[in-house]
């Protein structure tokens, strides 16, 4: 719903874009044809009541590291058409969303025709509202049965994932614009770089122990809390096999890899930055060269390393509500890295900021887009800018307290209220203006 406050924000955002347009340099090269402007969202974080998933179980345990339960989330499972219509009304032409494996395959080898039809209706709504869809097949959460048998720490997990990818693409493939196997396939490697406190590690171990008691499975394992030394090679295999299964079902479907691509900055002589960057991407760079049609860049900030390890952000630096440095310049750096390291078409599939000061969200987006513009001017094939996220949604163990969305959501009435930043970015999308 458009409120008086959001209308005022829209007017202010429009003035800002008009001013930017007026300042545009004469003869400035237009954006690439078909550039995608949009937002991203995931299944578990927005749909609600994903009761067959491993994450739902972990949220509802005692003890748990989750501050909130996802519950109804944003009720996007039922309100998807209104969300897609809102995305289009704001001025966007692309909607990235996740399909939920736990719904599609609620028990091993048994696929739900009703749930596949549900996701087909979402894709049909994208077509009806002029939205190119980018579909994520797995966004961290997985079926509970899959976690109970050992999750991504079992060697045959890759084959199970490929079966899901193939069966799903047979039904949904003709309706999908682009797809990725995983969201941030290397997320565990990022967590390893950032580190965890002993208290946090102990809390996670206690939660997984509780899950094993609750399920009666001493092998219960969930992606983010699994051992990356075991799970990462299996995830690499799962992407490779999932990619092949999706291509077998629809050969012309563009299938990419989405990576967490934070900027890694060296500090001083002998910095560990280069080694840390190699650690962040593991085997994903080489795999992307052979088993990806594009790379999805997902950037939020930078990490800094000296010769001894991680270095805090500079004194006086602005810090986002998510607890990391406000550094929109990181996006241009990671686009350049992806272009040099992988050499595939680049889609910015996530970029955003957690803040309750929407003026800082606008500032973040403006600076990030300046960087995208420079990358395109350098000849780098960047094909999209998708903001995370459309809605203020469930942010995993952080619960509902961190607000990334362009649109506020009342968690009792589910009323959607666009923020001024939604109108600002939507206006730039309408103008196709970087």
C-alpha positions as CSV (number, residue, x, y, z in Angstrom):
1,X,0.0,0.0,0.0
2,X,1.2,3.5,-0.8
3,X,1.1,5.8,2.2
4,X,1.5,9.5,2.4
5,X,5.0,9.1,3.7
6,X,5.9,6.8,0.9
7,X,4.4,9.2,-1.7
8,X,6.5,12.0,-0.2
9,X,9.5,9.7,-0.5
10,X,8.6,8.9,-4.1
11,X,8.6,12.6,-4.9
12,X,11.9,13.1,-3.3
13,X,13.4,10.1,-5.0
14,X,12.0,11.3,-8.4
15,X,13.7,14.7,-7.9
16,X,17.0,13.0,-7.1
17,X,16.8,10.8,-10.2
18,X,15.8,13.8,-12.4
19,X,18.7,15.8,-11.0
20,X,21.1,12.9,-11.8
21,X,19.7,12.6,-15.3
22,X,20.2,16.3,-15.9
23,X,23.8,16.0,-14.8
24,X,24.5,13.1,-17.2
25,X,27.4,13.6,-19.4
26,X,26.5,14.3,-23.1
27,X,26.9,11.3,-25.3
28,X,27.0,8.9,-22.3
29,X,26.7,5.3,-23.6
30,X,23.3,3.7,-22.8
31,X,23.1,0.6,-20.7
32,X,23.3,-2.8,-22.4
33,X,20.1,-3.8,-24.1
34,X,18.0,-6.0,-21.8
35,X,19.6,-4.9,-18.6
36,X,17.7,-6.4,-15.6
37,X,16.7,-4.2,-12.7
38,X,15.0,-5.9,-9.8
39,X,14.9,-7.3,-6.4
40,X,15.7,-10.7,-4.8
41,X,14.0,-12.7,-2.2
42,X,14.2,-16.3,-1.0
43,X,11.7,-19.0,-0.2
44,X,12.2,-19.7,3.5
45,X,12.8,-16.1,4.4
46,X,9.5,-14.8,2.9
47,X,7.0,-17.6,2.2
48,X,6.3,-18.7,5.8
49,X,5.5,-22.1,7.4
50,X,8.2,-24.1,5.7
51,X,7.6,-26.9,8.1
52,X,9.3,-29.7,6.2
53,X,12.7,-28.0,6.2
54,X,15.8,-28.4,8.4
55,X,15.7,-24.7,9.2
56,X,12.2,-24.8,10.6
57,X,13.3,-27.5,13.0
58,X,16.4,-25.6,14.1
59,X,14.3,-22.4,14.8
60,X,11.9,-24.3,17.0
61,X,14.4,-26.2,19.1
62,X,15.7,-25.5,22.6
63,X,18.4,-24.4,22.6
64,X,18.7,-22.6,19.3
65,X,20.8,-19.8,17.9
66,X,17.8,-18.3,16.1
67,X,16.5,-15.1,17.7
68,X,13.0,-15.5,16.2
69,X,11.0,-18.2,14.5
70,X,10.1,-17.6,10.9
71,X,6.5,-18.5,11.4
72,X,4.3,-16.9,8.7
73,X,7.3,-14.8,7.5
74,X,5.9,-12.3,5.0
75,X,3.2,-14.8,3.8
76,X,4.6,-14.6,0.3
77,X,3.6,-18.2,-0.3
78,X,0.0,-16.9,-0.6
79,X,0.8,-13.2,-1.5
80,X,3.3,-13.9,-4.3
81,X,1.1,-12.3,-7.0
82,X,0.8,-9.0,-5.1
83,X,4.5,-9.0,-4.4
84,X,5.3,-9.5,-8.1
85,X,2.8,-6.8,-9.1
86,X,4.4,-4.5,-6.6
87,X,7.9,-5.2,-7.9
88,X,6.6,-4.3,-11.4
89,X,4.7,-1.2,-10.2
90,X,7.9,0.1,-8.6
91,X,9.5,0.1,-12.0
92,X,11.5,-3.2,-12.0
93,X,11.7,-5.8,-14.8
94,X,13.2,-8.7,-12.9
95,X,12.2,-10.8,-9.9
96,X,14.6,-13.2,-8.3
97,X,13.1,-15.7,-6.0
98,X,13.7,-19.2,-4.5
99,X,11.8,-22.4,-4.8
100,X,11.8,-24.6,-1.7
101,X,13.2,-28.1,-2.1
102,X,11.5,-29.1,1.2
103,X,8.1,-28.4,-0.3
104,X,8.8,-29.9,-3.7
105,X,10.3,-33.1,-2.4
106,X,8.8,-33.5,1.1
107,X,9.9,-37.1,1.4
108,X,12.7,-38.9,-0.5
109,X,11.9,-39.4,-4.1
110,X,8.3,-38.3,-3.8
111,X,7.7,-35.0,-5.6
112,X,4.7,-32.9,-5.0
113,X,2.8,-32.1,-8.2
114,X,0.8,-29.5,-6.2
115,X,3.9,-27.6,-5.1
116,X,5.4,-27.7,-8.5
117,X,2.1,-26.3,-9.9
118,X,2.3,-23.6,-7.2
119,X,5.8,-22.5,-8.3
120,X,4.6,-22.6,-11.9
121,X,1.9,-20.1,-11.0
122,X,4.5,-17.8,-9.5
123,X,6.4,-18.0,-12.8
124,X,3.3,-17.4,-14.8
125,X,2.7,-14.3,-12.6
126,X,6.2,-13.1,-13.4
127,X,5.3,-13.4,-17.1
128,X,2.0,-11.6,-16.6
129,X,3.7,-8.6,-15.0
130,X,6.6,-8.4,-17.4
131,X,9.2,-9.8,-15.0
132,X,12.2,-11.8,-16.0
133,X,12.6,-14.5,-13.4
134,X,15.8,-15.6,-11.9
135,X,15.1,-18.8,-9.9
136,X,17.3,-20.1,-7.0
137,X,17.0,-23.9,-6.6
138,X,18.5,-24.0,-3.1
139,X,18.8,-21.0,-0.7
140,X,20.4,-22.6,2.4
141,X,17.4,-24.5,3.7
142,X,16.9,-28.2,2.7
143,X,14.3,-30.9,3.4
144,X,14.3,-32.3,6.9
145,X,14.7,-35.8,5.7
146,X,17.8,-34.7,3.8
147,X,19.4,-33.2,6.9
148,X,18.5,-36.3,9.0
149,X,20.5,-38.5,6.7
150,X,23.5,-36.3,7.0
151,X,22.8,-33.4,4.6
152,X,25.7,-32.1,2.6
153,X,28.1,-34.2,4.5
154,X,27.0,-37.4,2.7
155,X,28.7,-38.3,-0.5
156,X,25.4,-39.1,-2.4
157,X,23.9,-35.7,-1.5
158,X,25.0,-34.5,-4.9
159,X,23.0,-37.1,-6.7
160,X,19.9,-36.4,-4.6
161,X,20.2,-32.7,-5.4
162,X,20.7,-33.4,-9.1
163,X,17.5,-35.6,-9.0
164,X,15.6,-32.6,-7.5
165,X,17.1,-30.2,-10.1
166,X,16.2,-32.4,-13.0
167,X,12.7,-33.2,-11.9
168,X,11.9,-29.6,-11.1
169,X,13.3,-28.3,-14.4
170,X,11.2,-30.7,-16.3
171,X,8.1,-29.0,-14.9
172,X,9.2,-25.4,-14.4
173,X,12.1,-25.0,-16.9
174,X,10.0,-23.7,-19.8
175,X,8.8,-20.8,-17.6
176,X,12.1,-19.8,-16.1
177,X,14.2,-16.9,-17.3
178,X,17.5,-17.8,-15.7
179,X,18.5,-20.1,-12.8
180,X,21.2,-20.8,-10.2
181,X,21.7,-24.0,-8.4
182,X,22.7,-22.5,-5.0
183,X,22.5,-19.2,-3.3
184,X,26.1,-18.2,-2.3
185,X,27.5,-21.7,-2.7
186,X,30.7,-20.6,-0.9
187,X,28.9,-19.1,2.1
188,X,30.6,-21.5,4.6
189,X,34.0,-20.2,3.3
190,X,33.0,-16.6,4.1
191,X,31.9,-17.6,7.6
192,X,35.3,-19.2,8.0
193,X,37.1,-16.0,7.0
194,X,35.0,-13.9,9.4
195,X,35.3,-16.3,12.3
196,X,33.0,-17.1,15.1
197,X,33.3,-16.6,18.8
198,X,33.8,-19.6,21.1
199,X,30.4,-18.8,22.6
200,X,28.7,-18.9,19.2
201,X,30.4,-22.1,18.2
202,X,29.3,-23.7,21.5
203,X,25.7,-22.5,20.9
204,X,25.6,-23.9,17.4
205,X,27.0,-27.3,18.6
206,X,24.3,-27.4,21.3
207,X,21.6,-26.7,18.8
208,X,22.7,-29.4,16.4
209,X,22.9,-31.8,19.3
210,X,19.3,-30.9,20.2
211,X,18.3,-31.6,16.5
212,X,19.9,-35.0,16.6
213,X,18.0,-35.8,19.8
214,X,14.7,-34.5,18.3
215,X,15.1,-36.5,15.1
216,X,16.7,-39.6,16.5
217,X,19.5,-39.2,13.9
218,X,23.1,-38.9,15.0
219,X,23.9,-37.7,11.5
220,X,21.7,-34.7,11.3
221,X,23.5,-31.9,9.5
222,X,22.4,-28.5,8.2
223,X,24.5,-26.6,5.6
224,X,25.6,-23.5,7.5
225,X,26.5,-25.6,10.5
226,X,28.3,-28.4,8.7
227,X,32.0,-29.0,8.4
228,X,33.1,-27.2,5.2
229,X,36.1,-29.5,4.8
230,X,33.5,-32.3,4.2
231,X,30.6,-30.4,2.7
232,X,32.3,-28.0,0.2
233,X,33.6,-30.8,-2.1
234,X,30.2,-32.3,-2.1
235,X,28.6,-29.0,-2.9
236,X,31.0,-28.6,-5.8
237,X,29.9,-32.0,-7.1
238,X,26.2,-31.1,-6.5
239,X,26.5,-27.9,-8.5
240,X,28.2,-29.8,-11.4
241,X,25.6,-32.6,-11.4
242,X,22.7,-30.2,-10.8
243,X,23.8,-28.0,-13.7
244,X,24.0,-31.0,-16.0
245,X,20.5,-32.2,-14.9
246,X,19.0,-28.8,-15.5
247,X,20.6,-28.6,-18.9
248,X,19.3,-32.1,-19.8
249,X,15.8,-31.0,-19.0
250,X,16.1,-27.7,-20.8
251,X,19.3,-27.2,-22.8
252,X,18.9,-23.5,-23.5
253,X,18.2,-22.5,-19.8
254,X,20.9,-20.1,-18.6
255,X,22.2,-21.7,-15.4
256,X,24.8,-19.9,-13.3
257,X,26.7,-19.9,-10.0
258,X,25.8,-17.4,-7.3
259,X,28.7,-16.6,-5.0
260,X,29.2,-14.4,-1.9
261,X,31.8,-12.0,-3.3
262,X,32.9,-9.6,-0.6
263,X,35.8,-7.3,-1.4
264,X,39.1,-8.5,0.2
265,X,41.4,-5.6,0.9
266,X,45.1,-5.8,1.9
267,X,46.4,-3.7,4.8
268,X,50.2,-3.1,5.0
269,X,53.1,-5.2,3.9
270,X,52.8,-9.0,3.8
271,X,49.0,-9.0,3.9
272,X,47.1,-12.3,3.9
273,X,44.5,-10.8,1.6
274,X,45.5,-12.8,-1.5
275,X,45.5,-16.1,0.5
276,X,42.1,-15.2,2.1
277,X,40.6,-14.4,-1.3
278,X,41.7,-17.8,-2.6
279,X,40.2,-19.4,0.6
280,X,36.9,-17.6,0.1
281,X,36.3,-19.1,-3.4
282,X,37.8,-22.5,-3.0
283,X,37.2,-24.6,-6.1
284,X,34.3,-22.4,-7.3
285,X,36.2,-20.3,-9.7
286,X,37.5,-23.2,-11.8
287,X,34.1,-24.9,-11.7
288,X,32.4,-21.7,-12.9
289,X,34.6,-21.7,-15.9
290,X,33.2,-25.0,-17.1
291,X,29.8,-25.4,-15.4
292,X,28.2,-21.9,-15.4
293,X,26.6,-19.8,-18.1
294,X,27.0,-16.7,-15.8
295,X,28.2,-15.7,-12.4
296,X,25.9,-14.1,-9.8
297,X,27.8,-11.5,-7.8
298,X,26.5,-10.9,-4.3
299,X,28.3,-8.2,-2.4
300,X,27.6,-6.2,0.8
301,X,30.9,-5.0,2.2
302,X,34.6,-5.5,2.4
303,X,37.0,-7.5,4.6
304,X,40.4,-6.3,5.5
305,X,43.5,-8.4,6.3
306,X,47.1,-7.6,7.3
307,X,49.9,-10.0,7.8
308,X,48.4,-11.4,11.0
309,X,44.7,-11.8,10.0
310,X,41.5,-9.8,9.9
311,X,41.7,-6.0,10.6
312,X,38.7,-4.0,11.9
313,X,37.2,-1.3,9.6
314,X,38.8,2.1,9.8
315,X,38.2,4.2,12.9
316,X,35.1,6.3,12.4
317,X,33.7,4.2,9.6
318,X,29.9,3.9,9.3
319,X,28.6,0.5,10.3
320,X,25.4,-1.0,9.0
321,X,22.7,-2.6,11.2
322,X,24.0,-6.0,10.2
323,X,27.3,-5.2,12.0
324,X,29.7,-4.6,9.1
325,X,31.2,-1.6,7.3
326,X,29.1,0.6,5.1
327,X,31.1,0.2,1.9
328,X,29.1,0.3,-1.3
329,X,32.4,0.6,-3.3
330,X,32.9,-3.1,-2.7
331,X,30.5,-4.0,-5.5
332,X,32.6,-2.5,-8.3
333,X,35.7,-4.3,-6.9
334,X,34.0,-7.7,-6.9
335,X,32.5,-7.2,-10.4
336,X,36.1,-6.6,-11.6
337,X,37.3,-9.6,-9.7
338,X,34.7,-11.9,-11.2
339,X,35.4,-10.6,-14.7
340,X,39.1,-11.2,-14.4
341,X,38.9,-14.5,-12.5
342,X,36.0,-16.2,-14.3
343,X,35.4,-14.3,-17.5
344,X,31.6,-15.2,-17.7
345,X,28.7,-12.8,-18.0
346,X,28.0,-11.1,-14.7
347,X,24.7,-10.6,-13.0
348,X,24.5,-8.6,-9.7
349,X,22.1,-11.0,-8.0
350,X,22.3,-9.4,-4.6
351,X,23.5,-6.0,-3.2
352,X,22.0,-4.2,-0.3
353,X,22.1,-2.8,3.2
354,X,20.5,-3.4,6.6
355,X,19.4,-0.1,8.1
356,X,16.5,1.7,9.6
357,X,17.6,5.0,8.1
358,X,16.3,4.8,4.6
359,X,18.3,7.8,3.5
360,X,21.4,5.7,4.0
361,X,19.9,2.9,1.9
362,X,19.5,5.4,-0.9
363,X,23.0,6.6,-0.5
364,X,24.3,3.0,-0.5
365,X,22.4,2.2,-3.7
366,X,23.5,5.4,-5.4
367,X,27.2,4.7,-4.7
368,X,27.0,1.1,-5.6
369,X,25.3,1.9,-8.9
370,X,28.1,4.5,-9.7
371,X,30.5,1.6,-9.4
372,X,28.4,-0.6,-11.7
373,X,28.3,2.2,-14.3
374,X,32.1,2.5,-14.2
375,X,32.5,-1.3,-14.7
376,X,30.2,-1.2,-17.7
377,X,32.1,1.7,-19.1
378,X,35.2,-0.4,-18.8
379,X,33.6,-3.0,-21.0
380,X,32.7,-5.6,-18.3
381,X,29.5,-7.5,-19.3
382,X,27.3,-6.7,-16.3
383,X,23.7,-7.6,-17.1
384,X,21.7,-6.8,-13.9
385,X,21.4,-5.0,-10.6
386,X,19.1,-6.8,-8.1
387,X,18.7,-5.3,-4.7
388,X,18.4,-7.5,-1.6
389,X,15.7,-7.5,-0.8
390,X,12.2,-6.5,-1.9
391,X,10.7,-7.1,1.6
392,X,11.9,-6.8,5.2
393,X,11.9,-10.5,5.8
394,X,13.3,-13.2,8.1
395,X,17.1,-12.9,8.2
396,X,18.0,-16.3,9.4
397,X,19.5,-16.5,12.9
398,X,19.1,-12.7,13.2
399,X,15.3,-13.0,13.0
400,X,13.2,-10.0,12.0
401,X,15.4,-7.3,13.6
402,X,17.5,-6.4,10.6
403,X,15.8,-4.6,7.8
404,X,17.2,-4.9,4.3
405,X,14.0,-4.4,2.4
406,X,12.8,-1.7,0.0
407,X,9.3,-2.5,1.4
408,X,8.3,-2.6,5.0
409,X,6.1,-5.5,6.1
410,X,3.6,-5.5,9.0
411,X,4.1,-9.0,10.4
412,X,0.6,-9.2,11.7
413,X,-1.4,-7.7,8.9
414,X,1.2,-8.4,6.1
415,X,0.6,-4.9,4.8
416,X,3.4,-3.8,2.4
417,X,4.6,-0.2,2.6
418,X,7.2,0.9,0.0
419,X,10.0,3.0,1.4
420,X,11.4,6.1,-0.3
421,X,14.4,3.9,-1.4
422,X,11.9,1.7,-3.3
423,X,10.7,4.6,-5.4
424,X,14.3,5.9,-5.8
425,X,15.6,2.7,-7.2
426,X,12.4,2.0,-9.2
427,X,12.7,5.4,-10.9
428,X,16.3,4.7,-11.9
429,X,15.1,1.3,-13.3
430,X,12.4,3.0,-15.4
431,X,15.0,5.4,-16.8
432,X,17.5,2.6,-17.3
433,X,19.9,5.0,-15.6
434,X,23.2,4.2,-14.0
